[in-house]
Amino acid sequence: MFEALLDSLARLGHRVTTRVQRLGRASVFLGATLLGSGTAWRRFRLIMRELYYTGVLSLIIISVSGLFVGMVLGLQLYETLQRFGSGTMIGGVVALSLVRELGPVVAALLFASRAGSAITAEIGLMRATEQLSAMEMMAVDPVARVVAPRFWSGVISMPLLAALFSAIGIFGGYLIAVVLIGVDAGTFWSQMQDSVDFRLDIVNGVIKSCVFGVIVSWIAVFEGFHAAPSAEGVSAATTRTVVTSALAILAADFVLTAFMFTGA
């Protein structure tokens, strides 16, 4: 029994050291990506092309999801607020929920599952077909040529998509509260304007989305670049990107919320 306990502790220690080692490699890789970003910014067309694939092609899922999230919020919150005689506060509550929390977080989760997985699969496929090795043989830095443009396109796209998600979500709440339920439109918008503070709510929401963009893009390019050169390796790397990004987003959201809104 004592040997079994030692074996369990050894396996646990091995898993912990492996995770720490992988985090260290990811940190070094992020540093290399930032150092190689000069080439990407000098050839901005590379970033523009990736902005189309990561940002523009994510507009549909972000827009549709934001609309339905806003509509669901309008339905749920109005029923709850009506119990306390505060149905007219629906505009402010919907806006605060989206700008502070749901907009950045849900948009980041959707971005990770759509764009993050695509970035990992694309770079992983380049690794499997030895395109990255061919670049190295031709004295072309694959980090600067392949990784950096995709990393910065994700960092730029994420705040814009989160802002779009929040705006369309507020419009969805307006459709439910004003058009369907019958809340006065002036009351809806005035409550929203009175409740939402620019620095405390909007700026902090933008900061959250920027941090989430860095996290998702970092994980996506790292997993893709270090994927095993096989179909199974690319599939496993894509799965790790989505799962790790989701956990990292939720953990970072808690930490950022604790710093931003505690005692505000």
Buried (B, 14 or more C-beta within 10 A) or exposed (E): EEEEEEEEEEEEEEEEEEEEEEEEEBEEBBEBBEEBBEBBEEBEEBBEEBBEBBBEBBEEBBBEBBBEBBBBBBBEBBEEBEEEEBBBBBBBBBBBBBBBBBBBBBBBBBBBBBBBBBBBBBBBBBBBEEEBEEBEEEEEBBBBBBBBBBBBBBBBBBBBBBBBBBBBBBEBBBBBBBEEBEBEEEBBBBBBEEBBEEEBBBEBBBBBBBBBBBBBBBBBBBBBBBBBBEEEBBBBBBEBBBEBBBEBBEEBBEEBBEEBEEEE
